[in-house]
Amino acid sequence: MNTGQSMNRTTCALIALFVSLATPAAAQDQEKAELAKQLSNPIAALISFPIQLNWEENIGSADTGNRLAVNLQPVVPLEISENWNLISRTILPVVWQDNIFTGAGSQFGLGDVVQTAFFSPKAPAGRWIWGAGPVLLLPTGTDELLSAKKWGIGPSALALTQRGPITTGALVNHIWSVAGDADRGDLSATFLQPFFAYNTPTAWTFTLNTESTYDWKSEQWSVPIYGGVTKVTNLGGQLASVGGGLRYWAASPDSGPEGLAFRFLVILLFPK
C-alpha cells in the first residue's frame, strides 16, 4: 500500500468518525428547536412544567409595596378521542408581598388557582390552531390578602397560527364570581393576551405579548407589556427552556404595580 492510499483511508475514517459524532448532536439540536416551537403554542400536545418568577414594585396606594410571585404552571395534554385533545393548564401562585396594604405588613403563602381546560382538535383548521373550554377560579389562597375569596367560572379560547419561525395568536378568557365570601366584592374580569414569538434554528425564542386584564366592576385596565427570550437546553440531563425578560406596566389601577417588572422562567419539558 502506498502512502497516498493510506492517507486517503485515514481521511475517510476521520470523516466517518466526524459524521457519526455530529449526527446525534444535529438531531438533538433539531429536537430542541422543535420543542421551542411547540412551547410557542400554548395548546401543543407537550407535557411541561413552567416555573415562572415575577418581581413587581411600586404597588399599593402609597406605591411602596413589593411582590414576588412564583407561578407553578403544569401543562398536561390528554388524548380524549381520535380527533381531539384536552389540554389542562393550571396556574398556582406562591406569593410573598410586603407593604401593599396599609398596616398589614407582609404576607406569604398560596394564591388563588386558575384552572383552564382547552378542547383542541389534533389537526389544525387550515392554518389555524385553536382551542376552547372552561376556566375556573379556585379560592385556594392561604391568607385573606392573597385571595379573592371567590369561586369563579367562565369561557376561555385561544387561536394561533405558525408560519415558519413565527407564531402569532391570542388567548382570551372571562371570569365571573359565582360563590364565596359575601363580604368580598363580586368579580367580572376579562383577560386578553395577544402574543408573538420568533423561534431560531438554535432553539432560541423571542417573545412579545401583553397580559391585559379589564375589571368590569372597577372599569379599570391592567396592561403589562412583556418582552423576553428563552432557550431550550439540558439542565443536568433534563430538557428545559430557560430565560426571562421585562414587563412594563403601560396601565394599572391606582393600587397596582407601576414601572418595570422582572420575570425569570424555567420550563421543564417531558416530550413523548
C-alpha positions, -999 to +999 in steps of 0.1 A: +000+000+000+014+034-010+014+065+012-013+082-008-037+053-003-030+052+034-037+089+037-070+086+018-082+058+040-072+077+071-091+108+058-122+087+051-120+072+086-118+106+102-147+119+081-168+089+090-160+094+127-169+131+125-202+123+108-210+097+134-203+122+162-220+151+145-253+134+135-266+128+171-257+163+180-275+177+150-306+155+158-306+168+194-304+204+181-333+198+158-353+183+186-346+213+208-357+237+180-389+217+176-396+218+213-390+256+213-416+259+186-441+237+204-437+259+235-448+289+214-481+271+211-499+271+245-521+241+235-494+219+220-496+182+230-465+185+252-462+178+289-444+207+306-439+223+340-433+260+338-419+277+369-423+315+365-408+340+389-422+376+388-409+406+407-431+437+409-426+470+426-444+503+434-477+485+445-504+498+468-519+532+475-486+545+487-466+530+458-442+514+483-452+477+481-433+448+465-444+414+454-426+382+445-448+356+428-437+322+417-463+307+394-463+269+391-480+261+358-482+225+349-495+217+314-509+182+308-523+172+274-548+143+274-559+124+243-597+121+246-606+108+212-591+101+178-595+137+168-594+157+200-571+166+228-579+181+262-551+205+274-551+211+311-533+244+321-530+252+358-516+284+375-508+280+412-491+312+426-468+311+456-466+347+468-446+369+491-456+405+493-448+434+516-462+468+524-490+466+499-519+471+523-515+499+549-506+485+583-508+449+571-471+442+569-460+412+547-478+380+536-465+347+523-485+317+510-506+303+482-527+325+460-558+315+441-556+288+414-567+295+378-575+262+360-582+261+323-592+231+301-589+236+264-606+212+240-585+213+208-586+194+176-555+174+168-555+186+131-553+224+126-582+241+109-563+252+078-535+275+091-552+280+124-547+260+157-574+267+182-588+255+215-617+265+238-631+254+271-639+265+307-617+285+330-621+282+368-610+304+397-605+284+429-601+303+462-570+284+474-553+315+489-539+308+524-541+344+535-571+367+531-549+393+514-537+367+489-571+356+478-603+370+463-622+345+485-645+338+455-653+309+432-653+319+396-661+303+362-662+314+326-652+307+290-617+306+275-605+305+239-572+306+220-563+308+184-528+309+168-510+304+135-474+292+130-457+301+097-421+291+096-403+305+127-431+329+135-461+322+159-489+348+163-521+344+182-542+354+211-558+340+243-589+354+259-610+344+289-636+359+312-643+350+348-674+358+368-676+350+405-704+326+414-699+319+451-677+327+480-673+352+508-703+375+508-682+403+523-660+404+492-669+422+460-681+402+430-657+395+402-661+402+365-628+403+346-616+398+311-581+385+304-566+392+269-532+380+258-521+386+222-487+371+216-459+370+190-429+346+191-399+341+168-380+307+170-345+303+157-329+270+144-307+270+176-338+268+199-339+304+210-373+320+213-380+358+213-414+367+227-436+398+228-470+399+244-494+417+267-512+401+296-540+426+300-570+424+323-601+446+323-620+447+356-657+454+347-666+462+383-640+490+387-638+497+350-600+497+350-573+482+328-541+464+339-518+463+309-483+448+313-463+446+281-437+417+282-406+411+261-384+381+268-361+355+255-357+317+263-336+288+251-342+251+252-313+233+267-303+205+290-301+210+328-283+181+342-299+157+317-334+174+320-347+191+289-358+226+298-364+261+285-347+288+304-349+326+301-365+357+313-375+392+304-390+425+314-426+437+318-436+473+316-469+484+331-485+506+305-516+509+326-527+497+360-552+505+388-542+532+413-531+504+437-515+483+410-478+478+400-460+506+381-429+508+360-408+478+352-412+443+365-389+413+360-395+377+351-373+346+352-386+314+337-377+277+338-399+252+319-393+215+325-401+195+293-413+159+291-417+151+254-432+118+245 
